[in-house]
Amino acid sequence: MISATEIQATKGVRRIAMLTAYDYPTAFALDQVGLDLILVGDSAAMVELGYPTTREATLEMMCHHTRAVRTGAVNTHVVGDLPVGSYDTPEQAVASSQALVAAGADSVKLEGPMLPQVEAIIAAGIPVMGHVGLLPQTAEIFRKEGKTPEEAARITREARALEAAGCYAIVIEAVPADLATAITAAVGVPTIGIAAGVQTDGQVLVSTDLIGQLPFAPPFVKPKANVFQIVQDAARSYVDDVRSAREPVAANVADDFDGPIYGV
């Protein structure tokens, strides 16, 4: 399993691949494809639980999803996302990060220039990934950030400050590609982009979007599969089998079968 220190050392050597996961089956599959990092993102609140924003995520929820992902991802570095309200002070940030680590995270991520929190978490022995640009936990309007010179300068300062505070990598979300390129050149730790062009040191996507698990996806994503349709097709076939008295997918089990059986 790659460590945060080893991730940091990839700067200028090779690109970083990161996807989100929120459950055991997805994490088990992703653990075998060569990813560097799996992020247990607070995006779970939206794509797993159907909430309108990530602000509905709680620390208890994030620990629950982290435990599930850790069970499936035994070879991949797992990043636990600190949800809004769980790192308002350095002391709270440390306690919340320790809870995520206890649930299975190898490092944690937080949003924005929360420098005292970053320093406190790192001092407690837990690596931290930063996050600049669009910050879903606090954004009122979801749009590209950094389009004005003033915004671009601020986001660049924040990235540099997070590097100075000790972050081993920094997510750059929803900024113009030229700004992401400039920040990538300005900091000495890897940048991981999402909706920020291709010139960052790595990329992250929500796995739900990548595999087409829902019938919609952000405009910057090109789904690699259509799992939503596959699930519907399989379920319709099952319904037809049951209603026409054909043997359904769940075949009868022989009386002498002694293997594991999932319950409902």
N, C-alpha and C positions, 0 to 999 in steps of 0.2 A: 504494500500500500504506500502511495506517495505521501510524503509529509508536507506540511505547510512550508517548511524550509526548502524542500526540494521543488515545490511549485514556484516559490520565489526565484529560485535559481534557473528556471526555464526562460527568464527574460532574455530575449535576443538569441535564444538557442532553438526553441521550437514553440509551436502554438498550443494553447490549452483548450481542451474540449470539456464543457460542463453542461449537464442537463439537470432539470429538477426531477424529483420523485417524491411520492407521498405515501406509498404503500409497499408491502412486501413483494407482490408479484412483479411490479414494475422495477423495483430496485434489484430484484433477483435477475431479471433480464438485462438491465443496464450494467450490472456488475461484470458482465462477461464480454463487453464490446470494446474495451480499451479506453473508456472515459478516464479523465484525470480526477474529476470532482463530480459528486452528486450533491445538489443543493436541495435541502428540504425547505422549500420556500414558503413564506407566508401567503404566497399565491394559492396555496391549498384552500384558503378560505373561499376563493372564487371558483377555481376549477374543480375542486373536490366537493365542496359543501354548498356551492351556489350562492354565496353572499355577493353583494354588489361591489365590495372593495376588499382589500387586504386588511383593513382596520378591524375587521371582526375576528381576526386571528388572536388567540390567547396563548400564553406560555404553556398552559396545560395541553392545548391542542397541538402545539408545535412539538412538545415532548412526546406526545402520543404518536405523531407521524414519524418523528425521528427514530423512535424505538422500532417501528415497523420497517423503515428503510434500512436501519442498521442490521436487522435480522436477514434481509435479503442481500445487502451489499457488504460482503465481508472482505473484499479486496480493493474497494474504492474509497478514497477520502470523502467523508460525509461532512458537509457544511450545514450547520443548523442556523436558521434564520431567527433573529431576535424580533419578536412581534412588537408592534407599537405599544407603548406603555410599560414595556418590560425592562427598559434601560434609561429611565428618566434621570437617574443619578448614578455616579460611579459604583456605589455600593449595590444598588439594585441591578446594575449591569453585570457585575461579577456574580451575584447570586443566580441571576437568570441564565448566564452563560454556563455556570457550573451545573445547573439543572439540565441544560441541553447536552452537555458532555456526559453527564450521568445516564442520559437516555441513549447515548451512542454517537454523538457528534464528535468529530475530530477537531473542528474549529467552528467559529461562529461568524455571522455577518450582521452588520447593522447599517442603517441608512444615515447619511449626512455627516457633517463635520463634528461628530460627538467625540472630541479629542480627549477630554478627561476620562470618558467611559472606555475608549480604546486603550488608553494607557493603563487604566486600572485592570481591565480584563487581561491584557498581556502580562502585567505584573503578577497576576494570579496564575500564570502559566498556560493560558489558553490563547492560541493564535486567532487573529481577527482579520476578516476580509472587509474592506470598506465598500462604499456605494455612493456614487455621485451622479449628477444629472437629474433626471426625473426620479423623484422619491415617492413611490406610490403610497407610503404610509401617511404622508402629510400633504400631498398634492391635492389641490382643489379642482384643477383642470388637467386632464391627461393630454399633454402636448409636448412637442420637442422643447427641450431647455437649451439655453446657450446660444440662442439665435442673435442676440445683440452683443456688441463688444463687452458691455458691462457684465452680462450674464456669463459669457465665455470666460472672462477674467476671474469671476468669482468661482466658477466650477473648477478652473485650473488651480486656483489657490487652495480650494478644498482638497483636491486630489494630492497636491504637494504636502499639505498639512497632515493628511491621513498617512502618507508614506513616512513622514517625519515622526509621527506618533507610533509607528511600528507595524502598520498593516502589511501583510505579506502579499496581498493582491487587492485590486480595486475594480469593482463592477462599474462600468459607465453605461448608463441607460438613457436612451432616447435623446441624443444630442446630434448635431450635424456631424457628418463623417470627418470633415476637416478639423473640427474641434477635438474629436476623439483621437484622431491621428496626432494632433499637437500635444494632447495630454499624455498619450502613450510615449512620445519622445521626451516629455518633460519629467517623467517620474522613473525611478529606478526599479520599480516593482511591476509585475505583470498587470496589464489591464484586460478586463474581460467584458466585451461589449454585448449589448442587446439593443437592437434598433439604433446602432451607432456606427454603421459602416463595417468594413472588413479589415481595416488596418490596425485594429487593436491586437493585443497579444493573444487573445483567445475569444471564444464566443460562448454564450449561454442562451438556452431557450427553455421555455416551459415544455416539458415532454408531452403534455396533453395536446399542445398545439402541433408539435412535431409529428405526432402519429395520427392526428385527425380524430381525436377521441370525442370531440364535440363538433357540431356541424358548422362552426364558425371559428375563425382564427384571426389574429392581428394581421394587418396588411404587410408587415415585414417578414412574415413567416411563409415558407413554402412547404406545406405538409408533405411528409414522405410516405404517408399511408392514409387510409380512410377507415380507421377502427370503428368509428360511429356506424358506418354502413355495414361493416362486417358483423358487428353485434346485432344490428337490426335484422340482417339477413338470417343469421343463425337462430335468433329468437323466433322469427316468423316461421322458419322451417320446423322448429320444435313445436310451436303452437299447432301447425298443420298436422304434424305426426300425432300429437296427442288427440286432437279432435277427430281424426280419421281412423283412430284405433290402430295405427301403425306403431311399431316399437319405438318409443321416444329415444332421445339421445341417452337418457339415464336408463340403461338396460337393467333388467333384473339381475340380482346378484345370486350366484349359486349358493345353495344351503351350506355347503362345506367351505365357502370362502372365508378365509381368516385374515385377510389383509386389512389395511386401514380403510375406513369408510368415513367420509365427511358427513357430518350432520347438518341440518338446516336450522 
